[in-house]
Amino acid sequence: MIAARQVTGPLFTLAEGPVWDPSRRRVLWVDIPEGLVLVGRLQDGQLDIEARHAFQSFVGATAVAGDGSVLVAETRTLTRVASDGTRTSTGPIGAVGPRDRFNDGLCDARGRFVVGTLSLTGDHHSQRLLQVGAEATVLDDGLGLSNGLAFSPDGATLYSVDSMPGTVWCRDYDHDTGRTGTRSLLIDLHDCTPDGLTVDIDGQLWLAVWGRGEVRCYSPEGALLDTIRVPAPHTSSVAFVGDDLDQLVITTARDELTDVQLREFPLSGSLFLAEPGVRGIAPHPWSGHLPH
């Protein structure tokens, strides 16, 4: 069993989408319903917040470009926050339904943003997985709730979580062309709700399980190998961070917990850190270009 310890003081409503920015040695994450992008730095065993960017919308995910500018996936809009704080936004992305919003995302090796959607009205049958470069392309549809994403160490496989009904899909991915293969089932989690996802250098999948206070480690073939227990039921996402990418940051939420549960799990909404004994993979940088 791998231990996890609290590394943030503030508690977040729904912390999600942690991203390591190796060039600037910082961690970014979001608080989705509060419309916040947080920027923190690991110091003396803690994750200290050094910047906050507030938006008048949901914020589903972020990515970082080589020059340090940040891509922010708002409800249906993409916004570039330059290093000096200047913001540039697209209009609503048409491939995102009018009653849906952007959710989890990451960049491929060419800097395209691969991002899923979820319904704001509870329609868990029409969600999409998109690839956003010069324009938005639908990679997959008919999903329940498109969530965590990760690439295999060789980049040839894209893993994607569909939280409802609770599956982890895999498919071939060509970073040069952006083409993908047909999805196939890797892990069936019909008894719980999988959420955020990352992969280590050995190809093992680290999966946050919402409602269970767990991060589970699976082999590339889908076998359960280990579990990290987190003192917060709603574990939402994970990312390898630090100079050696050997620490696993875990986001959690207070959202959807009762008063009784919040008293029982007072650290809910914190970020946690674990040392799983493996190293992760640095994320691909965003291209820095918004779609036309």
TORDOBA-158873 format. One record per residue (C-alpha): residue number from 0; x, y, z. Coordinates in nm, 3 decimals, always signed. Each point is the difference from the previous one (the first is absolute). Example, Ala and Ser with C-alpha at 12.3 -4.5 7.8 and 13.67 -1.06 7.14 Angstrom:
TORDOBA-158873
+-----+---------+---------+---------+
! num !      xx !      yy !      zz !
+-----+---------+---------+---------+
!   0 !  +1.230 !  -0.450 !  +0.780 !
!   1 !  +0.137 !  +0.344 !  -0.066 !
+-----+---------+---------+---------+
This chain:
TORDOBA-158873
+-----+---------+---------+---------+
! num !      xx !      yy !      zz !
+-----+---------+---------+---------+
!   0 !  +0.000 !  +0.000 !  +0.000 !
!   1 !  +0.134 !  +0.343 !  -0.098 !
!   2 !  -0.064 !  +0.297 !  +0.229 !
!   3 !  -0.117 !  +0.346 !  -0.104 !
!   4 !  +0.044 !  +0.321 !  +0.201 !
!   5 !  -0.174 !  +0.336 !  -0.021 !
!   6 !  +0.214 !  +0.271 !  -0.165 !
!   7 !  -0.240 !  +0.296 !  -0.033 !
!   8 !  -0.159 !  +0.211 !  +0.271 !
!   9 !  -0.297 !  +0.138 !  -0.195 !
!  10 !  -0.291 !  -0.234 !  -0.072 !
!  11 !  -0.150 !  +0.001 !  -0.350 !
!  12 !  -0.355 !  -0.073 !  -0.112 !
!  13 !  +0.107 !  -0.225 !  -0.287 !
!  14 !  +0.375 !  -0.004 !  -0.058 !
!  15 !  +0.087 !  -0.172 !  -0.328 !
!  16 !  +0.236 !  -0.021 !  -0.296 !
!  17 !  +0.349 !  +0.025 !  +0.157 !
!  18 !  +0.277 !  +0.075 !  -0.251 !
!  19 !  +0.378 !  +0.014 !  +0.056 !
!  20 !  +0.182 !  +0.280 !  -0.182 !
!  21 !  +0.361 !  -0.124 !  +0.000 !
!  22 !  +0.156 !  +0.310 !  -0.156 !
!  23 !  -0.128 !  +0.224 !  +0.278 !
!  24 !  -0.012 !  -0.271 !  +0.272 !
!  25 !  -0.362 !  +0.074 !  +0.089 !
!  26 !  -0.327 !  -0.188 !  +0.041 !
!  27 !  -0.324 !  +0.124 !  -0.152 !
!  28 !  -0.348 !  -0.124 !  +0.086 !
!  29 !  -0.359 !  +0.123 !  -0.013 !
!  30 !  -0.294 !  +0.042 !  +0.232 !
!  31 !  -0.272 !  -0.070 !  -0.254 !
!  32 !  -0.321 !  +0.158 !  +0.142 !
!  33 !  +0.189 !  +0.293 !  +0.154 !
!  34 !  +0.153 !  +0.090 !  -0.338 !
!  35 !  +0.355 !  +0.001 !  +0.132 !
!  36 !  +0.336 !  -0.095 !  -0.145 !
!  37 !  +0.254 !  -0.044 !  +0.280 !
!  38 !  +0.377 !  +0.011 !  -0.039 !
!  39 !  +0.215 !  -0.149 !  +0.275 !
!  40 !  +0.357 !  -0.092 !  +0.084 !
!  41 !  +0.132 !  -0.293 !  +0.203 !
!  42 !  +0.196 !  +0.137 !  +0.293 !
!  43 !  +0.099 !  -0.159 !  +0.333 !
!  44 !  -0.242 !  -0.287 !  -0.048 !
!  45 !  -0.296 !  +0.222 !  -0.081 !
!  46 !  -0.167 !  +0.132 !  -0.315 !
!  47 !  -0.011 !  +0.376 !  +0.042 !
!  48 !  -0.236 !  +0.202 !  -0.219 !
!  49 !  +0.176 !  +0.286 !  -0.177 !
!  50 !  -0.268 !  +0.110 !  -0.249 !
!  51 !  -0.372 !  -0.026 !  -0.067 !
!  52 !  -0.184 !  +0.076 !  -0.323 !
!  53 !  -0.376 !  +0.052 !  +0.038 !
!  54 !  -0.261 !  -0.053 !  -0.274 !
!  55 !  -0.373 !  +0.063 !  -0.017 !
!  56 !  -0.066 !  -0.355 !  -0.113 !
!  57 !  +0.077 !  -0.362 !  +0.069 !
!  58 !  +0.366 !  -0.087 !  -0.053 !
!  59 !  +0.053 !  -0.361 !  -0.105 !
!  60 !  +0.371 !  -0.033 !  -0.082 !
!  61 !  +0.324 !  +0.179 !  -0.082 !
!  62 !  +0.313 !  -0.055 !  -0.209 !
!  63 !  +0.327 !  +0.193 !  -0.015 !
!  64 !  +0.183 !  +0.122 !  -0.312 !
!  65 !  +0.376 !  +0.014 !  -0.039 !
!  66 !  +0.001 !  +0.376 !  +0.063 !
!  67 !  -0.190 !  -0.043 !  +0.327 !
!  68 !  -0.340 !  +0.114 !  -0.126 !
!  69 !  -0.290 !  -0.206 !  +0.131 !
!  70 !  -0.293 !  -0.146 !  -0.193 !
!  71 !  -0.317 !  +0.004 !  +0.207 !
!  72 !  -0.303 !  -0.209 !  -0.097 !
!  73 !  -0.296 !  +0.204 !  +0.122 !
!  74 !  -0.361 !  -0.118 !  -0.039 !
!  75 !  -0.007 !  -0.001 !  -0.382 !
!  76 !  +0.281 !  +0.246 !  -0.068 !
!  77 !  +0.379 !  -0.030 !  -0.013 !
!  78 !  +0.207 !  +0.283 !  +0.146 !
!  79 !  +0.372 !  +0.070 !  -0.025 !
!  80 !  +0.150 !  +0.169 !  +0.305 !
!  81 !  +0.336 !  +0.150 !  -0.095 !
!  82 !  +0.289 !  +0.024 !  +0.245 !
!  83 !  -0.084 !  +0.367 !  +0.057 !
!  84 !  -0.362 !  -0.090 !  +0.081 !
!  85 !  -0.148 !  +0.112 !  -0.334 !
!  86 !  -0.296 !  -0.214 !  -0.105 !
!  87 !  -0.115 !  -0.101 !  -0.347 !
!  88 !  -0.311 !  -0.214 !  -0.047 !
!  89 !  -0.181 !  -0.186 !  -0.273 !
!  90 !  -0.372 !  +0.009 !  -0.040 !
!  91 !  -0.197 !  -0.306 !  +0.112 !
!  92 !  +0.142 !  -0.314 !  -0.162 !
!  93 !  -0.281 !  -0.142 !  -0.214 !
!  94 !  +0.096 !  -0.362 !  +0.062 !
!  95 !  -0.093 !  +0.047 !  +0.367 !
!  96 !  -0.375 !  -0.032 !  +0.047 !
!  97 !  -0.192 !  +0.306 !  +0.126 !
!  98 !  -0.083 !  -0.181 !  +0.325 !
!  99 !  +0.346 !  -0.155 !  +0.044 !
! 100 !  +0.340 !  +0.123 !  +0.116 !
! 101 !  +0.366 !  -0.080 !  -0.044 !
! 102 !  +0.140 !  -0.248 !  +0.249 !
! 103 !  +0.340 !  -0.173 !  +0.029 !
! 104 !  +0.267 !  +0.057 !  -0.265 !
! 105 !  +0.366 !  -0.038 !  -0.099 !
! 106 !  +0.223 !  +0.077 !  -0.298 !
! 107 !  +0.146 !  -0.237 !  -0.256 !
! 108 !  +0.358 !  +0.013 !  -0.129 !
! 109 !  -0.095 !  +0.260 !  -0.264 !
! 110 !  -0.159 !  +0.230 !  +0.257 !
! 111 !  -0.361 !  -0.075 !  -0.091 !
! 112 !  -0.239 !  +0.007 !  +0.296 !
! 113 !  -0.191 !  -0.326 !  +0.051 !
! 114 !  -0.297 !  +0.070 !  +0.225 !
! 115 !  -0.330 !  -0.160 !  +0.098 !
! 116 !  -0.342 !  +0.136 !  +0.090 !
! 117 !  -0.264 !  -0.062 !  +0.263 !
! 118 !  -0.366 !  +0.089 !  +0.018 !
! 119 !  -0.127 !  +0.280 !  +0.222 !
! 120 !  -0.349 !  -0.148 !  -0.007 !
! 121 !  +0.067 !  -0.367 !  +0.080 !
! 122 !  -0.013 !  -0.129 !  -0.358 !
! 123 !  +0.256 !  -0.279 !  +0.018 !
! 124 !  -0.033 !  -0.129 !  -0.356 !
! 125 !  +0.122 !  +0.274 !  -0.232 !
! 126 !  +0.341 !  +0.112 !  +0.125 !
! 127 !  +0.307 !  +0.034 !  -0.219 !
! 128 !  +0.375 !  -0.028 !  -0.010 !
! 129 !  +0.150 !  +0.280 !  -0.208 !
! 130 !  +0.337 !  +0.084 !  -0.149 !
! 131 !  +0.056 !  +0.375 !  -0.029 !
! 132 !  +0.272 !  +0.133 !  -0.228 !
! 133 !  -0.072 !  +0.249 !  -0.277 !
! 134 !  -0.361 !  -0.121 !  +0.036 !
! 135 !  -0.196 !  -0.238 !  +0.222 !
! 136 !  -0.026 !  -0.362 !  -0.116 !
! 137 !  -0.226 !  -0.260 !  +0.161 !
! 138 !  +0.205 !  -0.309 !  +0.088 !
! 139 !  -0.282 !  -0.184 !  +0.175 !
! 140 !  -0.364 !  +0.055 !  +0.092 !
! 141 !  -0.284 !  -0.181 !  +0.172 !
! 142 !  +0.192 !  +0.018 !  +0.328 !
! 143 !  -0.157 !  +0.033 !  +0.344 !
! 144 !  +0.250 !  +0.234 !  +0.166 !
! 145 !  +0.337 !  +0.043 !  -0.167 !
! 146 !  +0.263 !  +0.027 !  +0.270 !
! 147 !  +0.367 !  -0.088 !  +0.068 !
! 148 !  +0.246 !  -0.028 !  -0.289 !
! 149 !  +0.356 !  -0.131 !  -0.034 !
! 150 !  +0.244 !  -0.124 !  -0.263 !
! 151 !  +0.206 !  -0.318 !  +0.026 !
! 152 !  +0.378 !  +0.054 !  +0.043 !
! 153 !  +0.060 !  -0.055 !  -0.372 !
! 154 !  -0.287 !  +0.234 !  -0.086 !
! 155 !  -0.166 !  -0.258 !  -0.225 !
! 156 !  -0.303 !  -0.054 !  +0.227 !
! 157 !  -0.250 !  +0.250 !  +0.134 !
! 158 !  -0.184 !  -0.103 !  +0.317 !
! 159 !  -0.329 !  +0.169 !  +0.081 !
! 160 !  -0.240 !  -0.032 !  +0.290 !
! 161 !  -0.376 !  -0.006 !  -0.047 !
! 162 !  -0.124 !  +0.053 !  +0.355 !
! 163 !  -0.352 !  -0.116 !  -0.087 !
! 164 !  -0.032 !  -0.298 !  -0.032 !
! 165 !  +0.351 !  -0.034 !  +0.149 !
! 166 !  +0.248 !  -0.110 !  -0.265 !
! 167 !  +0.356 !  +0.067 !  -0.107 !
! 168 !  +0.038 !  -0.012 !  -0.378 !
! 169 !  +0.316 !  -0.027 !  -0.205 !
! 170 !  +0.061 !  +0.079 !  -0.366 !
! 171 !  +0.290 !  +0.048 !  -0.241 !
! 172 !  +0.119 !  +0.358 !  -0.037 !
! 173 !  +0.215 !  +0.150 !  -0.275 !
! 174 !  +0.157 !  +0.325 !  +0.124 !
! 175 !  +0.114 !  +0.105 !  -0.347 !
! 176 !  -0.339 !  -0.019 !  -0.169 !
! 177 !  -0.228 !  +0.016 !  +0.304 !
! 178 !  -0.186 !  -0.309 !  -0.116 !
! 179 !  -0.128 !  -0.251 !  +0.253 !
! 180 !  -0.100 !  -0.365 !  -0.013 !
! 181 !  -0.320 !  -0.162 !  +0.119 !
! 182 !  -0.043 !  +0.003 !  +0.377 !
! 183 !  +0.018 !  -0.327 !  +0.192 !
! 184 !  -0.079 !  -0.081 !  +0.362 !
! 185 !  +0.297 !  -0.022 !  +0.237 !
! 186 !  -0.159 !  +0.020 !  +0.346 !
! 187 !  -0.365 !  -0.044 !  +0.101 !
! 188 !  -0.084 !  +0.173 !  +0.330 !
! 189 !  -0.376 !  -0.039 !  +0.005 !
! 190 !  -0.007 !  +0.004 !  +0.383 !
! 191 !  +0.164 !  +0.342 !  +0.044 !
! 192 !  +0.076 !  +0.329 !  -0.176 !
! 193 !  +0.343 !  +0.039 !  -0.162 !
! 194 !  +0.119 !  +0.359 !  -0.038 !
! 195 !  +0.346 !  +0.148 !  -0.071 !
! 196 !  +0.286 !  -0.202 !  -0.145 !
! 197 !  +0.374 !  +0.003 !  -0.060 !
! 198 !  +0.264 !  -0.249 !  -0.117 !
! 199 !  +0.352 !  -0.070 !  +0.132 !
! 200 !  +0.314 !  -0.082 !  -0.200 !
! 201 !  -0.069 !  -0.373 !  +0.037 !
! 202 !  -0.341 !  +0.039 !  -0.163 !
! 203 !  -0.199 !  -0.050 !  +0.319 !
! 204 !  -0.324 !  +0.196 !  +0.032 !
! 205 !  -0.073 !  +0.203 !  +0.314 !
! 206 !  -0.374 !  +0.060 !  +0.028 !
! 207 !  -0.190 !  +0.219 !  +0.247 !
! 208 !  -0.324 !  -0.165 !  +0.114 !
! 209 !  -0.271 !  +0.249 !  +0.094 !
! 210 !  -0.196 !  -0.092 !  +0.312 !
! 211 !  +0.252 !  -0.258 !  +0.123 !
! 212 !  +0.290 !  +0.210 !  +0.128 !
! 213 !  +0.236 !  -0.200 !  -0.217 !
! 214 !  +0.258 !  +0.025 !  -0.273 !
! 215 !  +0.041 !  -0.340 !  -0.164 !
! 216 !  +0.299 !  -0.121 !  -0.197 !
! 217 !  -0.070 !  -0.229 !  -0.295 !
! 218 !  +0.234 !  -0.186 !  -0.231 !
! 219 !  -0.004 !  +0.084 !  -0.373 !
! 220 !  -0.216 !  -0.311 !  -0.039 !
! 221 !  -0.255 !  +0.128 !  +0.255 !
! 222 !  +0.093 !  -0.207 !  +0.309 !
! 223 !  -0.028 !  +0.171 !  +0.339 !
! 224 !  +0.349 !  +0.028 !  +0.155 !
! 225 !  -0.020 !  +0.242 !  +0.295 !
! 226 !  -0.217 !  +0.260 !  +0.174 !
! 227 !  +0.068 !  +0.335 !  +0.164 !
! 228 !  -0.246 !  +0.087 !  +0.277 !
! 229 !  -0.095 !  +0.367 !  +0.026 !
! 230 !  -0.184 !  +0.148 !  +0.303 !
! 231 !  -0.254 !  +0.168 !  -0.229 !
! 232 !  -0.272 !  -0.205 !  -0.177 !
! 233 !  -0.011 !  +0.201 !  -0.321 !
! 234 !  +0.344 !  -0.054 !  -0.151 !
! 235 !  -0.026 !  +0.175 !  -0.335 !
! 236 !  +0.332 !  -0.005 !  -0.188 !
! 237 !  +0.374 !  -0.071 !  +0.009 !
! 238 !  +0.328 !  +0.115 !  -0.157 !
! 239 !  +0.368 !  -0.076 !  +0.045 !
! 240 !  +0.187 !  +0.312 !  +0.113 !
! 241 !  +0.340 !  +0.114 !  +0.123 !
! 242 !  +0.340 !  +0.026 !  -0.166 !
! 243 !  +0.029 !  -0.380 !  -0.019 !
! 244 !  -0.372 !  -0.057 !  -0.068 !
! 245 !  +0.000 !  -0.244 !  +0.291 !
! 246 !  -0.276 !  +0.157 !  +0.208 !
! 247 !  -0.370 !  -0.046 !  -0.067 !
! 248 !  -0.226 !  +0.297 !  +0.072 !
! 249 !  -0.363 !  -0.094 !  +0.067 !
! 250 !  -0.291 !  +0.244 !  -0.019 !
! 251 !  -0.320 !  -0.045 !  +0.202 !
! 252 !  -0.338 !  +0.169 !  +0.041 !
! 253 !  -0.248 !  +0.112 !  +0.263 !
! 254 !  -0.273 !  +0.013 !  -0.263 !
! 255 !  -0.287 !  -0.250 !  +0.041 !
! 256 !  +0.095 !  -0.090 !  +0.359 !
! 257 !  -0.254 !  +0.026 !  +0.283 !
! 258 !  +0.067 !  +0.195 !  +0.317 !
! 259 !  +0.049 !  -0.331 !  +0.178 !
! 260 !  +0.259 !  -0.110 !  -0.256 !
! 261 !  +0.181 !  +0.334 !  +0.021 !
! 262 !  +0.029 !  -0.038 !  +0.377 !
! 263 !  +0.131 !  -0.353 !  -0.046 !
! 264 !  +0.243 !  +0.100 !  -0.278 !
! 265 !  +0.101 !  +0.362 !  +0.081 !
! 266 !  +0.294 !  -0.004 !  -0.243 !
! 267 !  -0.231 !  -0.043 !  -0.299 !
! 268 !  +0.079 !  +0.262 !  -0.262 !
! 269 !  +0.374 !  -0.011 !  +0.076 !
! 270 !  +0.279 !  -0.104 !  -0.231 !
! 271 !  +0.207 !  -0.297 !  +0.115 !
! 272 !  +0.343 !  -0.135 !  -0.091 !
! 273 !  +0.116 !  -0.362 !  -0.019 !
! 274 !  +0.329 !  -0.166 !  -0.089 !
! 275 !  -0.095 !  -0.312 !  -0.197 !
! 276 !  +0.357 !  -0.110 !  -0.077 !
! 277 !  -0.025 !  +0.060 !  -0.375 !
! 278 !  +0.052 !  +0.297 !  -0.231 !
! 279 !  -0.251 !  +0.164 !  -0.225 !
! 280 !  +0.018 !  +0.152 !  -0.347 !
! 281 !  +0.030 !  +0.374 !  -0.062 !
! 282 !  -0.311 !  +0.141 !  -0.172 !
! 283 !  +0.018 !  +0.119 !  -0.359 !
! 284 !  -0.012 !  +0.381 !  -0.024 !
! 285 !  -0.289 !  +0.178 !  -0.166 !
! 286 !  +0.073 !  +0.151 !  -0.344 !
! 287 !  -0.099 !  +0.344 !  +0.126 !
! 288 !  -0.250 !  +0.050 !  -0.284 !
! 289 !  -0.375 !  +0.034 !  +0.042 !
! 290 !  -0.230 !  -0.153 !  -0.263 !
! 291 !  -0.132 !  +0.225 !  -0.274 !
+-----+---------+---------+---------+
